[in-house]
Amino acid sequence: MSEQIPAEGTQAAQQANEVVVDDSGTLPSYSNFCRVTATPEEVILDFGLNPQPFATGRQDVKANQRIVMNFYTAKRLLTALGMTIQRHEGTFGSIELDVRRRAGGQQAARPAGPQGVTE
């Protein structure tokens, strides 16, 4: 096989696509609640903290962050989150969404963790 060397224009285009994010002024926040709504042009994500996530009946949650994005950005976010979750589950095992199964202590069919360690 012969080695292919990219043209100078291609190499310059790859370097021009580098994105450097300055997150020095970013304030982190925690959310265990997200509401997703949409208009024909945008996706709206409201994040908040639900202090009683397993309570029954009416629950009032104050949204403290709202992210509005177009559908192209939302699809890129969906892809990035999917890849991140796949990597996490590949390393640590499946993420069980059913709280009854998590709390029930069912250990069946849980893959071993790193180097054979089980939880």
C-alpha positions as CSV (number, residue, x, y, z in Angstrom):
1,M,0.0,0.0,0.0
2,S,1.2,3.5,-0.7
3,E,1.0,6.3,1.8
4,Q,-1.3,9.2,0.6
5,I,-0.3,12.7,1.7
6,P,-3.1,15.2,1.8
7,A,-2.9,18.3,-0.3
8,E,-1.9,21.5,1.5
9,G,-5.4,22.9,1.0
10,T,-7.0,19.9,2.8
11,Q,-4.6,20.2,5.7
12,A,-5.3,24.0,6.1
13,A,-9.0,23.3,6.1
14,Q,-8.7,20.7,8.9
15,Q,-6.7,23.1,11.0
16,A,-9.3,25.9,10.4
17,N,-12.0,23.7,11.8
18,E,-10.5,23.6,15.3
19,V,-12.9,25.0,17.9
20,V,-11.4,26.2,21.2
21,V,-14.0,26.8,23.9
22,D,-13.4,29.3,26.7
23,D,-15.3,27.9,29.7
24,S,-13.6,30.0,32.3
25,G,-16.7,32.0,33.1
26,T,-19.1,29.1,33.0
27,L,-21.1,28.4,36.1
28,P,-21.9,24.7,36.6
29,S,-25.3,23.6,37.7
30,Y,-27.0,20.3,38.4
31,S,-30.3,19.1,36.9
32,N,-32.3,16.0,37.4
33,F,-35.2,17.3,35.3
34,C,-35.5,18.3,31.7
35,R,-38.5,19.3,29.7
36,V,-38.2,19.3,25.9
37,T,-40.6,21.4,23.8
38,A,-40.3,22.6,20.3
39,T,-41.6,25.1,17.7
40,P,-41.4,24.5,14.0
41,E,-37.9,26.2,14.0
42,E,-36.4,25.5,17.4
43,V,-36.0,23.0,20.2
44,I,-36.3,24.3,23.8
45,L,-34.7,22.5,26.7
46,D,-35.7,23.6,30.2
47,F,-33.5,22.3,33.0
48,G,-34.3,22.3,36.7
49,L,-34.1,20.5,40.0
50,N,-36.9,18.2,41.1
51,P,-36.4,17.8,44.9
52,Q,-38.9,14.9,45.0
53,P,-38.4,13.0,41.7
54,F,-40.3,9.9,42.9
55,A,-43.2,11.6,44.6
56,T,-46.7,11.0,43.3
57,G,-49.3,13.7,42.5
58,R,-48.5,17.3,41.5
59,Q,-44.9,18.3,41.5
60,D,-43.8,21.9,41.0
61,V,-40.3,22.2,39.4
62,K,-38.6,25.5,38.9
63,A,-36.7,25.6,35.6
64,N,-33.4,27.4,36.2
65,Q,-31.8,27.1,32.8
66,R,-33.3,27.3,29.3
67,I,-31.4,26.3,26.2
68,V,-32.9,27.2,22.8
69,M,-31.3,25.7,19.7
70,N,-32.2,25.0,16.1
71,F,-32.9,21.4,14.9
72,Y,-29.5,21.0,13.3
73,T,-27.7,21.7,16.6
74,A,-30.3,19.5,18.5
75,K,-29.5,16.6,16.1
76,R,-25.7,17.1,16.7
77,L,-26.4,17.1,20.4
78,L,-28.4,13.9,20.1
79,T,-25.5,12.2,18.3
80,A,-22.9,13.5,20.8
81,L,-25.0,12.3,23.8
82,G,-25.7,9.0,22.2
83,M,-22.0,8.4,21.6
84,T,-21.1,9.5,25.1
85,I,-23.7,7.1,26.7
86,Q,-22.5,4.2,24.5
87,R,-18.9,4.7,25.7
88,H,-20.0,5.0,29.3
89,E,-22.1,1.8,29.1
90,G,-19.3,0.0,27.3
91,T,-17.0,0.8,30.2
92,F,-19.4,0.6,33.2
93,G,-22.4,-1.5,32.0
94,S,-25.9,-0.7,31.0
95,I,-27.7,2.3,32.6
96,E,-31.0,1.0,34.0
97,L,-33.7,3.7,33.7
98,D,-36.4,1.7,35.6
99,V,-35.8,2.8,39.2
100,R,-37.7,-0.3,40.5
101,R,-35.1,-2.5,38.9
102,R,-32.2,-0.4,40.2
103,A,-33.6,-0.3,43.8
104,G,-34.7,-3.9,43.8
105,G,-31.1,-5.1,43.9
106,Q,-31.5,-7.3,40.9
107,Q,-27.9,-8.4,40.0
108,A,-28.8,-10.7,37.2
109,A,-27.2,-10.2,33.8
110,R,-25.0,-7.3,35.0
111,P,-21.7,-7.3,33.2
112,A,-18.5,-7.2,35.2
113,G,-16.8,-3.8,35.6
114,P,-13.3,-2.9,34.7
115,Q,-10.8,-5.7,35.4
116,G,-13.5,-8.1,36.6
117,V,-14.8,-5.8,39.4
118,T,-18.5,-6.1,40.0
119,E,-20.7,-3.6,41.8
